[in-house]
Each structure stands twice: as C-alpha cells, then as structure tokens.
Amino acid sequence: MNKVKSFDIPKQLIWDAYQRVRKNHGAAGIDEISIKMFHEEHKEQLYKLWNRMSSGSYFPPPVETILIPKKLGGERPLGIPTVTS
C-alpha cells in the first residue's frame, strides 16, 4: 500500500474549522495575527496547515493565556491559540 499522507484529514474539515473560527470573530493569539489578517491569504495558509497536519509534521505553536475574572471573585485562565501555524 502506497500512502501519500500519514493521516487522512479531509480538506473540508480544515475549511469548516476555519469558518467556525471566523464566524466567532476569534481573537489573535500569541502570533498577533487576527482572523482579518489571516483571511487575506487564507487559501494558502489553510493548504499549508492541511498539508502539515496530514503529513504528521504539524506542531502547534504556544497558546496565549489570559485571565478572565469570575463573578464570585478570582480568575480563570483562558487559552487563545494562534490562527497561523
């Protein structure tokens, strides 16, 4: 059997995930790339992301953590992943 990619990840899955993040107006992560900025080159960026994930060479970048105040006092951490990889 001759496999081209290590993982069978449909391109539609990547596209659908991007659409959900875009619809939610996702915030910029540690890379400071906003959804609006990402959208300018989204086809190329999504292809690169799919290619790296499918080949097994994708390693997610660090997640930015911000603290969100709780109603009853204290704070909870919220992780904001990067848009690009």
PyMOL Python script that loads the backbone (N, CA, C, O; Angstrom):
from pymol import cmd

cmd.read_pdbstr("""\
ATOM      1  N   MET A   1       0.845  -1.175   0.000  1.00  0.00           N
ATOM      2  CA  MET A   1       0.000   0.000   0.000  1.00  0.00           C
ATOM      3  C   MET A   1       0.891   1.239   0.000  1.00  0.00           C
ATOM      4  O   MET A   1       1.822   1.333   0.799  1.00  0.00           O
ATOM      5  N   ASN A   2       0.613   2.177  -0.881  1.00  0.00           N
ATOM      6  CA  ASN A   2       1.414   3.386  -1.021  1.00  0.00           C
ATOM      7  C   ASN A   2       0.608   4.586  -0.512  1.00  0.00           C
ATOM      8  O   ASN A   2      -0.242   5.119  -1.226  1.00  0.00           O
ATOM      9  N   LYS A   3       0.882   5.002   0.722  1.00  0.00           N
ATOM     10  CA  LYS A   3       0.170   6.142   1.297  1.00  0.00           C
ATOM     11  C   LYS A   3       0.891   7.430   0.947  1.00  0.00           C
ATOM     12  O   LYS A   3       2.114   7.521   1.049  1.00  0.00           O
ATOM     13  N   VAL A   4       0.121   8.422   0.536  1.00  0.00           N
ATOM     14  CA  VAL A   4       0.694   9.722   0.214  1.00  0.00           C
ATOM     15  C   VAL A   4       0.850  10.544   1.492  1.00  0.00           C
ATOM     16  O   VAL A   4       1.863  11.219   1.675  1.00  0.00           O
ATOM     17  N   LYS A   5      -0.148  10.491   2.375  1.00  0.00           N
ATOM     18  CA  LYS A   5      -0.134  11.251   3.620  1.00  0.00           C
ATOM     19  C   LYS A   5      -0.229  10.290   4.800  1.00  0.00           C
ATOM     20  O   LYS A   5      -0.840   9.226   4.697  1.00  0.00           O
ATOM     21  N   SER A   6       0.376  10.669   5.912  1.00  0.00           N
ATOM     22  CA  SER A   6       0.348   9.839   7.112  1.00  0.00           C
ATOM     23  C   SER A   6      -1.035   9.780   7.743  1.00  0.00           C
ATOM     24  O   SER A   6      -1.419   8.760   8.314  1.00  0.00           O
ATOM     25  N   PHE A   7      -1.787  10.884   7.639  1.00  0.00           N
ATOM     26  CA  PHE A   7      -3.108  10.977   8.267  1.00  0.00           C
ATOM     27  C   PHE A   7      -4.126  11.407   7.223  1.00  0.00           C
ATOM     28  O   PHE A   7      -3.875  12.309   6.424  1.00  0.00           O
ATOM     29  N   ASP A   8      -5.272  10.750   7.241  1.00  0.00           N
ATOM     30  CA  ASP A   8      -6.338  11.069   6.301  1.00  0.00           C
ATOM     31  C   ASP A   8      -7.204  12.177   6.893  1.00  0.00           C
ATOM     32  O   ASP A   8      -8.178  11.904   7.596  1.00  0.00           O
ATOM     33  N   ILE A   9      -6.852  13.411   6.611  1.00  0.00           N
ATOM     34  CA  ILE A   9      -7.581  14.571   7.101  1.00  0.00           C
ATOM     35  C   ILE A   9      -8.227  15.253   5.901  1.00  0.00           C
ATOM     36  O   ILE A   9      -7.533  15.797   5.042  1.00  0.00           O
ATOM     37  N   PRO A  10      -9.553  15.223   5.843  1.00  0.00           N
ATOM     38  CA  PRO A  10     -10.220  15.877   4.710  1.00  0.00           C
ATOM     39  C   PRO A  10      -9.993  17.387   4.712  1.00  0.00           C
ATOM     40  O   PRO A  10     -10.027  18.024   5.766  1.00  0.00           O
ATOM     41  N   LYS A  11      -9.763  17.949   3.545  1.00  0.00           N
ATOM     42  CA  LYS A  11      -9.583  19.400   3.432  1.00  0.00           C
ATOM     43  C   LYS A  11     -10.833  20.130   3.910  1.00  0.00           C
ATOM     44  O   LYS A  11     -10.745  21.232   4.452  1.00  0.00           O
ATOM     45  N   GLN A  12     -12.000  19.512   3.707  1.00  0.00           N
ATOM     46  CA  GLN A  12     -13.254  20.122   4.136  1.00  0.00           C
ATOM     47  C   GLN A  12     -13.281  20.317   5.649  1.00  0.00           C
ATOM     48  O   GLN A  12     -13.873  21.283   6.131  1.00  0.00           O
ATOM     49  N   LEU A  13     -12.665  19.437   6.392  1.00  0.00           N
ATOM     50  CA  LEU A  13     -12.605  19.553   7.853  1.00  0.00           C
ATOM     51  C   LEU A  13     -11.847  20.816   8.265  1.00  0.00           C
ATOM     52  O   LEU A  13     -12.263  21.524   9.182  1.00  0.00           O
ATOM     53  N   ILE A  14     -10.744  21.092   7.589  1.00  0.00           N
ATOM     54  CA  ILE A  14      -9.952  22.291   7.867  1.00  0.00           C
ATOM     55  C   ILE A  14     -10.760  23.533   7.493  1.00  0.00           C
ATOM     56  O   ILE A  14     -10.776  24.513   8.237  1.00  0.00           O
ATOM     57  N   TRP A  15     -11.424  23.489   6.349  1.00  0.00           N
ATOM     58  CA  TRP A  15     -12.234  24.616   5.899  1.00  0.00           C
ATOM     59  C   TRP A  15     -13.371  24.900   6.885  1.00  0.00           C
ATOM     60  O   TRP A  15     -13.621  26.054   7.234  1.00  0.00           O
ATOM     61  N   ASP A  16     -14.051  23.848   7.328  1.00  0.00           N
ATOM     62  CA  ASP A  16     -15.163  24.014   8.268  1.00  0.00           C
ATOM     63  C   ASP A  16     -14.688  24.609   9.595  1.00  0.00           C
ATOM     64  O   ASP A  16     -15.359  25.463  10.174  1.00  0.00           O
ATOM     65  N   ALA A  17     -13.541  24.157  10.066  1.00  0.00           N
ATOM     66  CA  ALA A  17     -12.990  24.695  11.318  1.00  0.00           C
ATOM     67  C   ALA A  17     -12.657  26.175  11.156  1.00  0.00           C
ATOM     68  O   ALA A  17     -12.938  26.977  12.047  1.00  0.00           O
ATOM     69  N   TYR A  18     -12.067  26.532  10.038  1.00  0.00           N
ATOM     70  CA  TYR A  18     -11.745  27.937   9.762  1.00  0.00           C
ATOM     71  C   TYR A  18     -13.015  28.782   9.737  1.00  0.00           C
ATOM     72  O   TYR A  18     -13.043  29.881  10.292  1.00  0.00           O
ATOM     73  N   GLN A  19     -14.053  28.277   9.103  1.00  0.00           N
ATOM     74  CA  GLN A  19     -15.314  29.021   9.024  1.00  0.00           C
ATOM     75  C   GLN A  19     -15.911  29.244  10.420  1.00  0.00           C
ATOM     76  O   GLN A  19     -16.459  30.312  10.692  1.00  0.00           O
ATOM     77  N   ARG A  20     -15.810  28.244  11.304  1.00  0.00           N
ATOM     78  CA  ARG A  20     -16.330  28.404  12.669  1.00  0.00           C
ATOM     79  C   ARG A  20     -15.549  29.464  13.437  1.00  0.00           C
ATOM     80  O   ARG A  20     -16.144  30.283  14.138  1.00  0.00           O
ATOM     81  N   VAL A  21     -14.229  29.459  13.313  1.00  0.00           N
ATOM     82  CA  VAL A  21     -13.408  30.465  13.995  1.00  0.00           C
ATOM     83  C   VAL A  21     -13.716  31.850  13.439  1.00  0.00           C
ATOM     84  O   VAL A  21     -13.846  32.812  14.197  1.00  0.00           O
ATOM     85  N   ARG A  22     -13.831  31.951  12.136  1.00  0.00           N
ATOM     86  CA  ARG A  22     -14.122  33.240  11.506  1.00  0.00           C
ATOM     87  C   ARG A  22     -15.497  33.765  11.932  1.00  0.00           C
ATOM     88  O   ARG A  22     -15.647  34.957  12.197  1.00  0.00           O
ATOM     89  N   LYS A  23     -16.481  32.896  11.998  1.00  0.00           N
ATOM     90  CA  LYS A  23     -17.829  33.283  12.405  1.00  0.00           C
ATOM     91  C   LYS A  23     -17.849  33.796  13.846  1.00  0.00           C
ATOM     92  O   LYS A  23     -18.610  34.705  14.179  1.00  0.00           O
ATOM     93  N   ASN A  24     -17.007  33.207  14.696  1.00  0.00           N
ATOM     94  CA  ASN A  24     -16.931  33.618  16.103  1.00  0.00           C
ATOM     95  C   ASN A  24     -16.026  34.818  16.317  1.00  0.00           C
ATOM     96  O   ASN A  24     -15.852  35.260  17.453  1.00  0.00           O
ATOM     97  N   HIS A  25     -15.441  35.356  15.245  1.00  0.00           N
ATOM     98  CA  HIS A  25     -14.538  36.506  15.329  1.00  0.00           C
ATOM     99  C   HIS A  25     -13.397  36.213  16.304  1.00  0.00           C
ATOM    100  O   HIS A  25     -13.110  37.018  17.190  1.00  0.00           O
ATOM    101  N   GLY A  26     -12.754  35.069  16.139  1.00  0.00           N
ATOM    102  CA  GLY A  26     -11.672  34.652  17.017  1.00  0.00           C
ATOM    103  C   GLY A  26     -10.609  35.723  17.204  1.00  0.00           C
ATOM    104  O   GLY A  26     -10.279  36.460  16.275  1.00  0.00           O
ATOM    105  N   ALA A  27     -10.087  35.797  18.399  1.00  0.00           N
ATOM    106  CA  ALA A  27      -9.070  36.796  18.743  1.00  0.00           C
ATOM    107  C   ALA A  27      -7.689  36.338  18.280  1.00  0.00           C
ATOM    108  O   ALA A  27      -7.448  35.147  18.081  1.00  0.00           O
ATOM    109  N   ALA A  28      -6.795  37.296  18.113  1.00  0.00           N
ATOM    110  CA  ALA A  28      -5.408  36.984  17.753  1.00  0.00           C
ATOM    111  C   ALA A  28      -4.716  36.331  18.943  1.00  0.00           C
ATOM    112  O   ALA A  28      -4.917  36.733  20.089  1.00  0.00           O
ATOM    113  N   GLY A  29      -3.915  35.342  18.666  1.00  0.00           N
ATOM    114  CA  GLY A  29      -3.168  34.650  19.714  1.00  0.00           C
ATOM    115  C   GLY A  29      -1.788  35.244  19.897  1.00  0.00           C
ATOM    116  O   GLY A  29      -1.570  36.431  19.655  1.00  0.00           O
ATOM    117  N   ILE A  30      -0.867  34.414  20.322  1.00  0.00           N
ATOM    118  CA  ILE A  30       0.490  34.853  20.631  1.00  0.00           C
ATOM    119  C   ILE A  30       1.217  35.382  19.390  1.00  0.00           C
ATOM    120  O   ILE A  30       2.160  36.164  19.507  1.00  0.00           O
ATOM    121  N   ASP A  31       0.774  34.953  18.197  1.00  0.00           N
ATOM    122  CA  ASP A  31       1.395  35.430  16.952  1.00  0.00           C
ATOM    123  C   ASP A  31       0.863  36.794  16.512  1.00  0.00           C
ATOM    124  O   ASP A  31       1.385  37.388  15.568  1.00  0.00           O
ATOM    125  N   GLU A  32      -0.175  37.291  17.193  1.00  0.00           N
ATOM    126  CA  GLU A  32      -0.793  38.588  16.913  1.00  0.00           C
ATOM    127  C   GLU A  32      -1.375  38.692  15.497  1.00  0.00           C
ATOM    128  O   GLU A  32      -1.512  39.791  14.960  1.00  0.00           O
ATOM    129  N   ILE A  33      -1.717  37.547  14.896  1.00  0.00           N
ATOM    130  CA  ILE A  33      -2.356  37.519  13.585  1.00  0.00           C
ATOM    131  C   ILE A  33      -3.863  37.403  13.810  1.00  0.00           C
ATOM    132  O   ILE A  33      -4.338  36.418  14.375  1.00  0.00           O
ATOM    133  N   SER A  34      -4.605  38.407  13.369  1.00  0.00           N
ATOM    134  CA  SER A  34      -6.053  38.396  13.537  1.00  0.00           C
ATOM    135  C   SER A  34      -6.696  37.557  12.437  1.00  0.00           C
ATOM    136  O   SER A  34      -6.061  37.233  11.433  1.00  0.00           O
ATOM    137  N   ILE A  35      -7.958  37.215  12.639  1.00  0.00           N
ATOM    138  CA  ILE A  35      -8.701  36.493  11.609  1.00  0.00           C
ATOM    139  C   ILE A  35      -8.758  37.321  10.331  1.00  0.00           C
ATOM    140  O   ILE A  35      -8.646  36.783   9.230  1.00  0.00           O
ATOM    141  N   LYS A  36      -8.930  38.612  10.482  1.00  0.00           N
ATOM    142  CA  LYS A  36      -8.994  39.506   9.313  1.00  0.00           C
ATOM    143  C   LYS A  36      -7.680  39.447   8.525  1.00  0.00           C
ATOM    144  O   LYS A  36      -7.691  39.366   7.297  1.00  0.00           O
ATOM    145  N   MET A  37      -6.558  39.488   9.235  1.00  0.00           N
ATOM    146  CA  MET A  37      -5.252  39.407   8.571  1.00  0.00           C
ATOM    147  C   MET A  37      -5.064  38.036   7.918  1.00  0.00           C
ATOM    148  O   MET A  37      -4.569  37.934   6.796  1.00  0.00           O
ATOM    149  N   PHE A  38      -5.466  36.990   8.634  1.00  0.00           N
ATOM    150  CA  PHE A  38      -5.328  35.626   8.121  1.00  0.00           C
ATOM    151  C   PHE A  38      -6.146  35.444   6.849  1.00  0.00           C
ATOM    152  O   PHE A  38      -5.716  34.765   5.917  1.00  0.00           O
ATOM    153  N   HIS A  39      -7.332  36.058   6.817  1.00  0.00           N
ATOM    154  CA  HIS A  39      -8.241  35.877   5.685  1.00  0.00           C
ATOM    155  C   HIS A  39      -7.632  36.367   4.375  1.00  0.00           C
ATOM    156  O   HIS A  39      -7.985  35.867   3.307  1.00  0.00           O
ATOM    157  N   GLU A  40      -6.730  37.328   4.442  1.00  0.00           N
ATOM    158  CA  GLU A  40      -6.110  37.851   3.227  1.00  0.00           C
ATOM    159  C   GLU A  40      -5.360  36.772   2.449  1.00  0.00           C
ATOM    160  O   GLU A  40      -5.260  36.849   1.225  1.00  0.00           O
ATOM    161  N   GLU A  41      -4.837  35.775   3.143  1.00  0.00           N
ATOM    162  CA  GLU A  41      -4.099  34.674   2.497  1.00  0.00           C
ATOM    163  C   GLU A  41      -4.634  33.330   2.968  1.00  0.00           C
ATOM    164  O   GLU A  41      -3.879  32.362   3.067  1.00  0.00           O
ATOM    165  N   HIS A  42      -5.923  33.261   3.256  1.00  0.00           N
ATOM    166  CA  HIS A  42      -6.468  32.059   3.889  1.00  0.00           C
ATOM    167  C   HIS A  42      -6.330  30.801   3.039  1.00  0.00           C
ATOM    168  O   HIS A  42      -6.107  29.724   3.593  1.00  0.00           O
ATOM    169  N   LYS A  43      -6.452  30.891   1.727  1.00  0.00           N
ATOM    170  CA  LYS A  43      -6.354  29.677   0.903  1.00  0.00           C
ATOM    171  C   LYS A  43      -4.967  29.054   1.006  1.00  0.00           C
ATOM    172  O   LYS A  43      -4.836  27.841   1.174  1.00  0.00           O
ATOM    173  N   GLU A  44      -3.936  29.883   0.904  1.00  0.00           N
ATOM    174  CA  GLU A  44      -2.570  29.367   1.005  1.00  0.00           C
ATOM    175  C   GLU A  44      -2.277  28.851   2.422  1.00  0.00           C
ATOM    176  O   GLU A  44      -1.674  27.792   2.600  1.00  0.00           O
ATOM    177  N   GLN A  45      -2.716  29.622   3.419  1.00  0.00           N
ATOM    178  CA  GLN A  45      -2.463  29.237   4.815  1.00  0.00           C
ATOM    179  C   GLN A  45      -3.190  27.944   5.186  1.00  0.00           C
ATOM    180  O   GLN A  45      -2.618  27.083   5.855  1.00  0.00           O
ATOM    181  N   LEU A  46      -4.441  27.801   4.757  1.00  0.00           N
ATOM    182  CA  LEU A  46      -5.198  26.592   5.071  1.00  0.00           C
ATOM    183  C   LEU A  46      -4.607  25.379   4.370  1.00  0.00           C
ATOM    184  O   LEU A  46      -4.589  24.285   4.934  1.00  0.00           O
ATOM    185  N   TYR A  47      -4.122  25.562   3.140  1.00  0.00           N
ATOM    186  CA  TYR A  47      -3.484  24.452   2.441  1.00  0.00           C
ATOM    187  C   TYR A  47      -2.216  24.015   3.176  1.00  0.00           C
ATOM    188  O   TYR A  47      -1.987  22.821   3.370  1.00  0.00           O
ATOM    189  N   LYS A  48      -1.397  24.982   3.581  1.00  0.00           N
ATOM    190  CA  LYS A  48      -0.173  24.641   4.315  1.00  0.00           C
ATOM    191  C   LYS A  48      -0.501  23.918   5.619  1.00  0.00           C
ATOM    192  O   LYS A  48       0.154  22.941   5.980  1.00  0.00           O
ATOM    193  N   LEU A  49      -1.512  24.405   6.312  1.00  0.00           N
ATOM    194  CA  LEU A  49      -1.917  23.770   7.568  1.00  0.00           C
ATOM    195  C   LEU A  49      -2.392  22.342   7.318  1.00  0.00           C
ATOM    196  O   LEU A  49      -1.974  21.420   8.017  1.00  0.00           O
ATOM    197  N   TRP A  50      -3.258  22.153   6.332  1.00  0.00           N
ATOM    198  CA  TRP A  50      -3.751  20.809   5.995  1.00  0.00           C
ATOM    199  C   TRP A  50      -2.586  19.891   5.619  1.00  0.00           C
ATOM    200  O   TRP A  50      -2.520  18.746   6.065  1.00  0.00           O
ATOM    201  N   ASN A  51      -1.673  20.401   4.799  1.00  0.00           N
ATOM    202  CA  ASN A  51      -0.547  19.593   4.336  1.00  0.00           C
ATOM    203  C   ASN A  51       0.324  19.135   5.508  1.00  0.00           C
ATOM    204  O   ASN A  51       0.715  17.970   5.576  1.00  0.00           O
ATOM    205  N   ARG A  52       0.622  20.044   6.419  1.00  0.00           N
ATOM    206  CA  ARG A  52       1.461  19.700   7.564  1.00  0.00           C
ATOM    207  C   ARG A  52       0.745  18.761   8.516  1.00  0.00           C
ATOM    208  O   ARG A  52       1.360  17.840   9.054  1.00  0.00           O
ATOM    209  N   MET A  53      -0.557  18.981   8.736  1.00  0.00           N
ATOM    210  CA  MET A  53      -1.307  18.077   9.612  1.00  0.00           C
ATOM    211  C   MET A  53      -1.395  16.684   8.993  1.00  0.00           C
ATOM    212  O   MET A  53      -1.214  15.685   9.689  1.00  0.00           O
ATOM    213  N   SER A  54      -1.668  16.612   7.707  1.00  0.00           N
ATOM    214  CA  SER A  54      -1.813  15.325   7.025  1.00  0.00           C
ATOM    215  C   SER A  54      -0.514  14.536   6.968  1.00  0.00           C
ATOM    216  O   SER A  54      -0.526  13.306   7.000  1.00  0.00           O
ATOM    217  N   SER A  55       0.600  15.240   6.884  1.00  0.00           N
ATOM    218  CA  SER A  55       1.893  14.554   6.783  1.00  0.00           C
ATOM    219  C   SER A  55       2.485  14.219   8.148  1.00  0.00           C
ATOM    220  O   SER A  55       3.481  13.501   8.241  1.00  0.00           O
ATOM    221  N   GLY A  56       1.866  14.745   9.210  1.00  0.00           N
ATOM    222  CA  GLY A  56       2.372  14.462  10.550  1.00  0.00           C
ATOM    223  C   GLY A  56       3.472  15.398  10.992  1.00  0.00           C
ATOM    224  O   GLY A  56       4.129  15.146  12.002  1.00  0.00           O
ATOM    225  N   SER A  57       3.689  16.490  10.244  1.00  0.00           N
ATOM    226  CA  SER A  57       4.769  17.408  10.605  1.00  0.00           C
ATOM    227  C   SER A  57       4.259  18.678  11.299  1.00  0.00           C
ATOM    228  O   SER A  57       5.021  19.627  11.484  1.00  0.00           O
ATOM    229  N   TYR A  58       2.991  18.703  11.681  1.00  0.00           N
ATOM    230  CA  TYR A  58       2.423  19.878  12.343  1.00  0.00           C
ATOM    231  C   TYR A  58       2.670  19.814  13.837  1.00  0.00           C
ATOM    232  O   TYR A  58       2.375  18.811  14.488  1.00  0.00           O
ATOM    233  N   PHE A  59       3.205  20.878  14.364  1.00  0.00           N
ATOM    234  CA  PHE A  59       3.375  21.033  15.803  1.00  0.00           C
ATOM    235  C   PHE A  59       2.759  22.375  16.178  1.00  0.00           C
ATOM    236  O   PHE A  59       3.235  23.421  15.738  1.00  0.00           O
ATOM    237  N   PRO A  60       1.703  22.353  16.987  1.00  0.00           N
ATOM    238  CA  PRO A  60       1.031  23.611  17.306  1.00  0.00           C
ATOM    239  C   PRO A  60       1.927  24.572  18.067  1.00  0.00           C
ATOM    240  O   PRO A  60       2.708  24.152  18.921  1.00  0.00           O
ATOM    241  N   PRO A  61       1.819  25.853  17.766  1.00  0.00           N
ATOM    242  CA  PRO A  61       2.599  26.856  18.489  1.00  0.00           C
ATOM    243  C   PRO A  61       2.028  27.077  19.892  1.00  0.00           C
ATOM    244  O   PRO A  61       0.956  26.564  20.212  1.00  0.00           O
ATOM    245  N   PRO A  62       2.731  27.831  20.720  1.00  0.00           N
ATOM    246  CA  PRO A  62       2.251  28.093  22.079  1.00  0.00           C
ATOM    247  C   PRO A  62       0.889  28.779  22.079  1.00  0.00           C
ATOM    248  O   PRO A  62       0.519  29.464  21.125  1.00  0.00           O
ATOM    249  N   VAL A  63       0.161  28.582  23.155  1.00  0.00           N
ATOM    250  CA  VAL A  63      -1.151  29.196  23.338  1.00  0.00           C
ATOM    251  C   VAL A  63      -1.006  30.378  24.286  1.00  0.00           C
ATOM    252  O   VAL A  63      -0.379  30.274  25.340  1.00  0.00           O
ATOM    253  N   GLU A  64      -1.603  31.517  23.888  1.00  0.00           N
ATOM    254  CA  GLU A  64      -1.587  32.683  24.767  1.00  0.00           C
ATOM    255  C   GLU A  64      -2.626  32.479  25.865  1.00  0.00           C
ATOM    256  O   GLU A  64      -3.747  32.048  25.596  1.00  0.00           O
ATOM    257  N   THR A  65      -2.255  32.786  27.080  1.00  0.00           N
ATOM    258  CA  THR A  65      -3.172  32.640  28.205  1.00  0.00           C
ATOM    259  C   THR A  65      -3.504  34.011  28.770  1.00  0.00           C
ATOM    260  O   THR A  65      -2.617  34.810  29.071  1.00  0.00           O
ATOM    261  N   ILE A  66      -4.807  34.267  28.910  1.00  0.00           N
ATOM    262  CA  ILE A  66      -5.247  35.479  29.588  1.00  0.00           C
ATOM    263  C   ILE A  66      -6.124  35.055  30.757  1.00  0.00           C
ATOM    264  O   ILE A  66      -6.714  33.975  30.740  1.00  0.00           O
ATOM    265  N   LEU A  67      -6.206  35.903  31.763  1.00  0.00           N
ATOM    266  CA  LEU A  67      -7.017  35.595  32.929  1.00  0.00           C
ATOM    267  C   LEU A  67      -8.348  36.328  32.829  1.00  0.00           C
ATOM    268  O   LEU A  67      -8.396  37.535  32.594  1.00  0.00           O
ATOM    269  N   ILE A  68      -9.423  35.575  33.013  1.00  0.00           N
ATOM    270  CA  ILE A  68     -10.779  36.104  32.945  1.00  0.00           C
ATOM    271  C   ILE A  68     -11.325  36.192  34.366  1.00  0.00           C
ATOM    272  O   ILE A  68     -11.281  35.204  35.099  1.00  0.00           O
ATOM    273  N   PRO A  69     -11.840  37.357  34.773  1.00  0.00           N
ATOM    274  CA  PRO A  69     -12.395  37.461  36.128  1.00  0.00           C
ATOM    275  C   PRO A  69     -13.668  36.619  36.277  1.00  0.00           C
ATOM    276  O   PRO A  69     -14.491  36.545  35.365  1.00  0.00           O
ATOM    277  N   LYS A  70     -13.805  35.996  37.434  1.00  0.00           N
ATOM    278  CA  LYS A  70     -15.009  35.228  37.760  1.00  0.00           C
ATOM    279  C   LYS A  70     -16.006  36.132  38.479  1.00  0.00           C
ATOM    280  O   LYS A  70     -15.615  37.112  39.114  1.00  0.00           O
ATOM    281  N   LYS A  71     -17.288  35.803  38.381  1.00  0.00           N
ATOM    282  CA  LYS A  71     -18.328  36.603  39.026  1.00  0.00           C
ATOM    283  C   LYS A  71     -18.169  36.634  40.542  1.00  0.00           C
ATOM    284  O   LYS A  71     -18.407  37.664  41.174  1.00  0.00           O
ATOM    285  N   LEU A  72     -17.772  35.521  41.118  1.00  0.00           N
ATOM    286  CA  LEU A  72     -17.664  35.422  42.574  1.00  0.00           C
ATOM    287  C   LEU A  72     -16.248  35.703  43.077  1.00  0.00           C
ATOM    288  O   LEU A  72     -15.904  35.349  44.205  1.00  0.00           O
ATOM    289  N   GLY A  73     -15.456  36.322  42.262  1.00  0.00           N
ATOM    290  CA  GLY A  73     -14.077  36.639  42.640  1.00  0.00           C
ATOM    291  C   GLY A  73     -13.104  35.630  42.071  1.00  0.00           C
ATOM    292  O   GLY A  73     -13.490  34.526  41.687  1.00  0.00           O
ATOM    293  N   GLY A  74     -11.885  36.002  42.019  1.00  0.00           N
ATOM    294  CA  GLY A  74     -10.857  35.143  41.442  1.00  0.00           C
ATOM    295  C   GLY A  74     -10.817  35.271  39.929  1.00  0.00           C
ATOM    296  O   GLY A  74     -11.515  36.093  39.336  1.00  0.00           O
ATOM    297  N   GLU A  75     -10.002  34.455  39.334  1.00  0.00           N
ATOM    298  CA  GLU A  75      -9.834  34.483  37.887  1.00  0.00           C
ATOM    299  C   GLU A  75      -9.697  33.058  37.372  1.00  0.00           C
ATOM    300  O   GLU A  75      -9.354  32.138  38.113  1.00  0.00           O
ATOM    301  N   ARG A  76      -9.974  32.904  36.092  1.00  0.00           N
ATOM    302  CA  ARG A  76      -9.748  31.615  35.442  1.00  0.00           C
ATOM    303  C   ARG A  76      -8.949  31.856  34.177  1.00  0.00           C
ATOM    304  O   ARG A  76      -9.133  32.876  33.512  1.00  0.00           O
ATOM    305  N   PRO A  77      -8.062  30.928  33.835  1.00  0.00           N
ATOM    306  CA  PRO A  77      -7.269  31.098  32.618  1.00  0.00           C
ATOM    307  C   PRO A  77      -8.081  30.755  31.368  1.00  0.00           C
ATOM    308  O   PRO A  77      -8.916  29.850  31.381  1.00  0.00           O
ATOM    309  N   LEU A  78      -7.820  31.491  30.301  1.00  0.00           N
ATOM    310  CA  LEU A  78      -8.426  31.228  29.003  1.00  0.00           C
ATOM    311  C   LEU A  78      -7.297  31.144  27.990  1.00  0.00           C
ATOM    312  O   LEU A  78      -6.495  32.070  27.875  1.00  0.00           O
ATOM    313  N   GLY A  79      -7.228  30.037  27.253  1.00  0.00           N
ATOM    314  CA  GLY A  79      -6.188  29.853  26.246  1.00  0.00           C
ATOM    315  C   GLY A  79      -6.660  30.338  24.885  1.00  0.00           C
ATOM    316  O   GLY A  79      -7.751  29.982  24.441  1.00  0.00           O
ATOM    317  N   ILE A  80      -5.843  31.149  24.219  1.00  0.00           N
ATOM    318  CA  ILE A  80      -6.141  31.634  22.875  1.00  0.00           C
ATOM    319  C   ILE A  80      -5.076  31.078  21.932  1.00  0.00           C
ATOM    320  O   ILE A  80      -3.929  31.525  21.954  1.00  0.00           O
ATOM    321  N   PRO A  81      -5.455  30.102  21.104  1.00  0.00           N
ATOM    322  CA  PRO A  81      -4.481  29.540  20.177  1.00  0.00           C
ATOM    323  C   PRO A  81      -4.181  30.519  19.046  1.00  0.00           C
ATOM    324  O   PRO A  81      -4.925  31.476  18.830  1.00  0.00           O
ATOM    325  N   THR A  82      -3.103  30.278  18.337  1.00  0.00           N
ATOM    326  CA  THR A  82      -2.759  31.115  17.194  1.00  0.00           C
ATOM    327  C   THR A  82      -3.623  30.749  16.007  1.00  0.00           C
ATOM    328  O   THR A  82      -4.147  29.638  15.929  1.00  0.00           O
ATOM    329  N   VAL A  83      -3.771  31.678  15.088  1.00  0.00           N
ATOM    330  CA  VAL A  83      -4.519  31.416  13.866  1.00  0.00           C
ATOM    331  C   VAL A  83      -3.633  30.694  12.877  1.00  0.00           C
ATOM    332  O   VAL A  83      -4.060  29.732  12.239  1.00  0.00           O
ATOM    333  N   THR A  84      -2.406  31.150  12.746  1.00  0.00           N
ATOM    334  CA  THR A  84      -1.472  30.512  11.823  1.00  0.00           C
ATOM    335  C   THR A  84      -0.670  29.462  12.568  1.00  0.00           C
ATOM    336  O   THR A  84      -0.770  29.316  13.786  1.00  0.00           O
ATOM    337  N   SER A  85       0.117  28.746  11.808  1.00  0.00           N
ATOM    338  CA  SER A  85       0.908  27.694  12.443  1.00  0.00           C
ATOM    339  C   SER A  85       2.381  27.887  12.200  1.00  0.00           C
ATOM    340  O   SER A  85       3.193  27.088  12.666  1.00  0.00           O
TER     341      SER A  85
END
""", "prot")
cmd.dss("prot")
cmd.show_as("cartoon", "prot")
cmd.util.cbc("prot")
cmd.orient("prot")
